Amino acid sequence: MFRKLLAMETHKTFSNQTLADIVAEAPCGILLADPDGHVIFVNKTAEKILGAPAENLLGRNAASQVKLLVPGKAVKSKNGSEGRVSVFRAPFRADHDLGGEMFILLDGMKNHMPGSDLSAAPDLEKTLGSLIESFYDGVILIELDKVIRVNSSFGRITGLKEDSLLGQKVDDLDGETHVCLHTIQETVHLVHQMRKSVTSMGKLKHGNEIYVTATPVESKGVIRYIVVNIRDVTELQMLKEEVSRLMALYLSTPEDARISQITGQEIVTGSRIMRGILDMVARLAQVDSLILFEGESGTGKEVLARLTHRLSSRRRGPFIPVNCAAIPETLFESELFGYAKGAFTGATHEGKPGLFELANGGVLFLDEVSEIPLNGQVKLLKVIENLEVMRVGGVKATKLNVRIIAATNRSLPERVKEGKFREDLFYRLYVVPIKIPPLRERREDIFPLAWHFLRHYNNKFNQSKKFSREAIQILESYQWPGNVRELQHVVERMILTSDGEILHPHHLPSSVYQKESEDHSMIQVKGIVALAQAREIVERKLLSQALALRGTTREAARLLNVDHSTVVRKVKKYGLQAEFDDQKESTPNALPPYKVPLA
């Protein structure tokens, strides 16, 4: 029977015979009894301690054989030295049923085990403490209704100090103030009534759900110990989702590999729209056509301009960024086009090359091009068309070998209608326009970007902080008027100002957290409509947001806690665009794979 038990528990790296030999030769005495209390196995060390061969012990009552050794009966070795034996007794399971009892006999004699030393014997008290402390779940050890041990995970989960519980009786714990302690008290009381392991569900102050499991340990028919396990179910679910999303982010598909090759992992994105833009940028980098990036402030226009430069044949040349809105109108021409010797009062004797000349052989990036003054737009148009520039006060034009990339955060057609931007310059710049969507329109990028910035600033400031589930939910539902730049600064601020390892919603700036709680924390009713119509409105909005956050109908179903078939049916009902199952939608105007040129 003993070898059968070993076969059930044997690790795949050991044979049954090997494990049986290890137990038989163990330096501590091991005695196993069946459920009826009869000895079924005795190892060699137990034979020596008990002073009888195995054949004389097998089949006898185990408790009666060990009884003479408890508590700490003195025994003698062959050489006459005397020591005491400690006996540890515990039930064991076999194939999910009670297999019997195990007796472990520890001989305190120094000479009993060859080469051993009593001072080297394991400190069982210390070992038990280390074991309890190593659990990720919270653990409380209760002896005769008094708390004798609490691990640090309990403090992490509940926010309570471990010292506040030690030495207290279970009934004296402050269950009125702390809901979790009340749940623990109720669970322990149920254990005493039912005399078996009991699991209850409770809540923490901040709303997380917990499972509290209390398991009794009996001695001579009396419940002496109760081991209480506290598991934060909400935290574990958050960790599971986070791992799943990170695995999806970092497990490469062929498309992911191509995008990673294009960006060199400098740009983080999970959205199909941005993948399409990156693919387009890679193709356009191979030609010298003028590109116009359109998008709100903070969407990454300069980042894409620099990527275009790095992927192009001009990557060894300069990249000159120019913020057109920051140049005073009176200095615009001299800054962009340069000036000749003695062109005006205060001009240097040698003259000065303009930014166009400095960008020769590379790329000139004109940011906020919509803010160029009208009188400078005429000359800019001429420079773009002829690729030659004449300095202010000069008489000779200089040929240029430069690529121009422009960007704007305002609508150029609207500026043309307002008479603030020349129509001919608009059409000259509008060769290859690329519109970069704001972050609120590609919410699937929020989580990977937030995680990217978290890792960056954790490394920079030598921290190891992480987001709580609630903080991630608020980040993903916030509108982000400042786009990626605002998200980056919010994450940096949270890391610098928070005092704990977990970043909670209250660590967010008030502009993010309060506005979110006011506008998006619950459904607002502003009028009366038919219930059926209201249900459809809410369903459509929830489905749209879930699909934007997760990308596929299966992941959206997990987020909404409904069956996958329900999401598929309602997506079709409302005519929403979605990626079904694990089939990826092809990007509009998909481009063939692009290979990055070697530097």
N, C-alpha and C positions, 0 to 999 in steps of 0.2 A: 504493500500500500504506500509505503514511504516513497519508493521510486516512481509510483504513479503520480503522487503529489508533485514530485520534482519535475516530472515530464510536463505537468500543466504550467509550471512557472518558469521552466528553463528558458534562458535567453538564447537567441539563435546562434550566438557565438560559442556556446558551451554545448557539449553533448550531455545526455542524461547521466552517463557514467562519470564524466568529469565532475559535474556538479555534486553528485553523490559522494565522490571521493573527497571533495573539498569540505563538505559538511562533516563527513566521517572523521577527518583529520583536524577539524577546527580546534583552536587552542582553548575554547570554552566548552563546557559541557552542554550538550543538547539532548533533550529527551522529549519525544513526542508521544502524546496519548490520543486515542480515538475519542469520539463523542461520549462513549461510555466510561472514559477514564482509564482504559487499559493501555499499558505501554506498548507502542508499536515500533519504536526506534530508539536506540541508545548509541551515541557515538563513543569513541575510545576514551575521550577526556571524561565523559560522564561516568564511564565504567570505573575509571581511576578514582574519581571523587566519591562515588557511591560505594566503592570497595567491593563490587560484584561484577561478574561477567554478564554480557548482554543476555545470554541464554537463561540466566537466573532471574532477569528483570522483565523480559518480554512477556506480555499477557497479565502481569501483575497490576495492581492499582497504583497509578503513577503518584497520586497525592500522598499515599502512605509511604512510598519509597523516599520521597523528597521531604516529607514532614520533619524528619529528624534533623534536617539541615537548616530549618527555619526557626528562629531568626539567627543567622550567622553562626551556625553550629561549628565548633572547633573540630578540625580533622587533622590527621597526621599523615605525612608523606612517608615513603619508604625509609628515608634517612632520619626519620624521627622528628623533623621540624614541624612546627604546628602553625596553622593559620585558620582563617575563617572563610566560609563560603557564603556568597550572596546569591540569592535565588530570585529570578525574574520570571513571572508567569503571565501568559497572555493567550487568548484564543486565536486560532488561525482559520482562514477560510480555504476551501477547496472546491473549485467549480461553482462559486457563488453560494455554497452552503457551508455550514459550520463543519470544519474538518476535524476539530478537536482542540487540544491545548498544547502549547509549547512551553517547556521549562528550560531556561538558560541558567547554567550554574557557573559562577565566576569564582575561581579559587584564589584566595588572597595570598597563598604561599609563594614566595619569590622563586623557589626552586621547582615548583610544579611544572612550569613550562620552560623548556630548555632555552637559555639565552634571554629570558624575559626578566623584567625588573618591575617591582610593585609600583615604583614611582612613574613607570611608563604606562600603567593601566589607564584606560580611557576615563576621563572625567565625565561620567554620565550626565551629571547635572548641567555641566557646561555644554555638552553635546546636545542635550534636549533644548536648551535655550537657543543655541545656534540654529537648530532645526526649525523651531517655531519662528524665529526671526527671519528665516529665509523665505517663508511663504509670501506670495504676492497678495493673497487674501488676508484680511484681518483675522487674527486668532486670539481668543481669550481662553485661558485655562482656569477652571474653577475647581477648588478643592473644598468639599464639605460646605458648599454655598458661599465660599469666599474667593474673590479674585486673587490668584497668585501669580499669573503671568499675562502680559499683554504685549503683542509685537508692534513694531513701528508702523506696519501696514494698516493697522486699525486706526492709528492717528491720521494717516494719509487719507483714508477713505472717509472717516467721520469728522475730521477736524478737531477731535477731542485729544487732550493730552493723556498719554498712557498712565502717567503717575496719578491722575485723578481717579483712576479705577482701582489701582493696586491696594489690596488689603481691605477693600469694602465688601460687605455682604451684597449679594445680588439684589435683595429687596431694598437696600439702602441707596441704590443707584438712582440718579436724578432722571427718572423716566418721564416726568412731567415737562421738563424743559427740553430734553433731547428725545425725539421720537424714536431714534434708533435704539437707545437704551431701553425704552419701553418695550420695543419688539424683542430685545434680548431677554428681558425679564419674563415676558409671556412665554417665549419659547422654552426657557429653562423650567418654568413651572409645568409646562406640558410634558417635558421629559420626565419629571418626577412622577407625574400622574400615569403616563403611558409606559414608562420604563423602556423606552426605545428611542432611536434617533428621530428627531422632528425638524422639519424645515418650514420656516415662515417667511412671508414677504413683507417688507417694510419700505419706508422712504427716509431719505436724509433731509436735512434742513433745506438744501438747495434743490431738492426735487428728484435726485437720482434714486432709482429703485435698487434695493438690496435684497439678497437672500441670506437669511440667518439660519444656519444649521447647527443644532446642538446634539452632541453624541455622548451618551453616558458610558462611564467605565466603572463596572461594579467590582466590589471586593467583598467576598463572603456574604453575598446577597444584599449588600448596601451600596448605593450609588456614591462612590467616593469622589470621583472626578467627573467633570463635564467639560468637553472640548467644544467651544463655540467658534464657528467659522462664519465670517461676514464677507460676502462677495458683492462688489458693486457691479450689478448687471449692466447698468447704463454705461459705465466706464468701459467694460469689456466689449459691449456692442460698438461703442465709439472706436475702440482700438481695432476691432475686427473690420469696421468700415474703412478706417484709415489705412490699414494694411492692404485691404483689397484695392483701394484707390491708388495707393502708391505702387502696388504690384502692376496695376493696369498702366500706370504712368511710366514705369521703368522696364517692364517686360516688352521688348521691342518687337513690333511687327515689321514687315518689309518697308511699309510706309514710314514708320517711326525711324527706322535705320536711315532712310533717305533724308528725312528732315534733320535728324541728328548730324548727318554728314554735311548737310547744307549749312546749318547754324553753328556747328562745332560746339553744341550744347550751351551756347551763349544765350539763346532765346528759349524760354519755357512756354509751351503751349499744349493744350489738349483739345482745342477746337478745330473742327474741319475747316472753318472759314480762314483761320490764321495759317493752317497748313497749306491751303491753296495759295494764300498771299506769299508765303515763303517760297513755294515752288515757282511762282511767277517771278519773284525777285531774283531767284537763281538763274532763270532763263534770261531776264533782262540785263543781268550783270555782264553777259557776254557780248553785248552790243553797247554803243555809245548814245543811244536814244535818250532824250530828256524824259525824266520821270517826275511826276507830281504826286506826292503823298498827301492825301486829304484825311483829316481826322482831328478829333478834339485834343486839347492839351493833355499830355501825359499818356497818350496811346502808344508811343514808341516810334514816332516818325524818324527821329534821328538815329535810333537803333537800327532801323531797317535801311536807312541811308548808308550807315557805316558798314552794314552787312553787304550791301550792293558793292561798295568800294572794295571790301576784302575779297569778294568772290570774282572781281573783275580783273582784267589784264593790267589795270592801273593800280593794283594793290601795293606796288612798291613806290608809287608816287604819293604826294601829300593828300590828306583829307582836310579841307578847310571849311569849318562850319561858320555860318554867318547868321546872326539874329537880326534880320532887317528892321524889326521894331525897335531895337536898342540903339540904332544909329541915328543921331540927330539929322534932320532934313538938310541942314546947311553943310554937313560933312559927308553926306551920302555918296556923292560922286567921287570925292577925293579918297574915301575909304575903299570903295569898290574898284575904281578905275586908276587910282594913283594920281600923282601930280608931278609936273616937270619942274626943273630947277627955276626958282624965282617966279613960280606961277601966281603967288599971292604973298601978301605981307605975312611973315612968320614961317614961310616955307623953307625947308632945309636947302642948303646949297646943292646937294646932290639930287634932290627930288626924292620921291618915295614911290615904290611899286604898289599897286593896288592889290586887293585880295584875289582878283582874277589872275594877275601875273604870278602871285605866290602859289596859286593852285595849279600852275602849269605842269602838265604831265600827270595830274591826279584828278581829284573831284572837288568841285565847289558846291557846298550845300547851302542853299538859300532858304532858311527857315523863316516862317511868318512872312512869306513873299507878298501877301495881301496888304501889308503895311508899308510897302515901298511908296514914297511920295510920287505924285503924278509926273513932276518934271524929271525924275530919275528913271521913270518907266520907259520913256522914249529912247534914251541912250542904252538902257539894258536890253531892249528889244533888238537894237542894232548890233550890240555885242553878241547876243545869242545867235542871230541870223548869220553874221559874217565871221564869227569866232576871231575877232581882232578887236583890240582896245586901244584907245588913244587917251593918254593921261591928260588931266586937267592942265591947260596951259601948254600942252605939247603940240607938235606939228607932224609927228610921225606915228602911224599906227603900229602896234606890236601884234604879230600873229600869235594866236593862242592854241594850245593843245590841251584842252580841258573839257571834262564832262560836267554838265550842270544837272543837279538834282534839286528840286524845289519842294517845299512843303507849306501847307497852310492849315490853320485851325478855323478858318472862316470860309463861307461859301463864296467862291470867286464869281459865279454868275450873279449873285446878289450884289456884290461889290460893283460889278459892271453896270447893273441896273441903277445903282445909286450914283453912278458917275465917278466913283472913287478908284476904278481900275480900268485900264485901257482894254478895249475889246480885242484889238490886234495882239496885244501881249498875252491876253488870256488864251487865245487860240494857239499861240506859239508855245505856251507852257503846257497846254492840254493835249500833249501827244500821247502819253501813256499815263492816265490818271489811275491811282490805286487808292481806294477808300479803305481806311483802317477802322473797323467798327469799335465803338467804345466798349469798355469792360462789361458794362451792364447788359450788352447784347451778346456776349460770349461768356456766360457765367461759368461754363465748364473750365475756364482758365483760372478762375479765382483760387480754387484749392491748390493746384500745382504751383501757382505763382506765390501764394502765401507760404506754402511749405518751402519753396526755394528761398524766399527772403528770410524765413525763420532759420534755415540751415546756415545761410550766409552770415546773419548777424549773431547767431550762436557761436560760430567759429570766430568771428571778428572780436566779440566781447567775452569769449571764453565762458559761454553759458550753455545750459542743456535744457532749455525750456520747451514746452510743447503746448499746443492749443487744446482747450476743452471742447467738448462736442458743441456746447452752446455758442462758444465764440466762433467756431467754424460756421455754424448755421447763420449767425448774424453777418459775418463777413460775406457769405454767399448770397444773402438776400439784400444787402445794402446796395444803393444805386451807384456809388463811386463816381461822383461828378469829376473828380480829379484823376480818374482812371488808374493805370498801373502805378504811376508816380505816387498817387495818394495812398494806394495799398502798401507800397514799399515803405513809405514814411510811417504809416500806422503800425506796421509790424515792428519796425525799429523802435518806435516809441514804447510799444507794449513791452518789449524785451528790457528796455532801459528803466522803465518806471515800475514794473511789477516786482513784488517782494517774494513771490513763490515760484515753484517750478512749473505750475500749471497756469496758463493764460486764460482767465475767465472773462466774461462779458464786461465786468466792471473795470477791467484794465483797458478797455477800448476808450478812445476819446469820446467826450460827451456828444460831439457832433454826429458820431457814428451810432453810438449805443442808444442815446435818448431818441434820436430821430427814428431809428429802427424800431424801438419799442412803441413809439407813438403811431408810426405809419404802417408797420408790417407785422406786428406781433400777434394780431388777431384779425379776424374778418370783421369789417365794419359795415354796418347796415345804415344806409343813408336815405332809404326810401322803401316803399312797399311794392313788391312784385309778387307774382304767383310763385309758390314754392317750387314747382317744377322748373320754372325759368331760372330761379335763384340757384337751384341745384346744378343746372347746366352751366351757369356762369362760373360758379365755384369750381366745378369739375374741370372745365376747360382751362381755367387759370392755373389750377394745381398741376394738371397734366403738362401744360406748357412749361411751367417752371421746373418740374421734376425731369422732364426730357432735356431741358437746357442744362441742368446740373449734372445729369448722369449719362446722357447721350443715347442710351438704348432703352427699349421698352421693358426689357427684363430688369435692368438696374432701376428704372423708374418705379416698377412694381415693388421692388424691395424697399425703396425709399418711402413709398406711399402705404406700404404694408397691406397690399392687396395681391390677388392672383395675377399672374402674367397675362392670362387670357382676358381678364377684365380690362387691363390697360390697352391691350391690342384692340379689343372691341370698341372702346371709347375713343381711341385715337382715330379709328376709321369713322366712327360716328360723327366726330367733330371736324374731320378733315385736316387733322394736324400732321405736320411733317415729322417723321420719326424714323429711327433706325431699328428695324425689327430683328429680334434675337441677336445673333452675333454677326449678322451680315453688315458690312460697312457700306455706307453710302458713298458713292463716288463723288469726288469733289467736282463741282461745275468747272468746265473747261480744264479738266485734269491734264497735266503735262507729263511727258515721259520722264523716266528717272534721270536725274542730273548728277554728274560726277564733278566733285570739287577739284579744280586744278591745283596741282602741287605748287607750293611756294617756291 
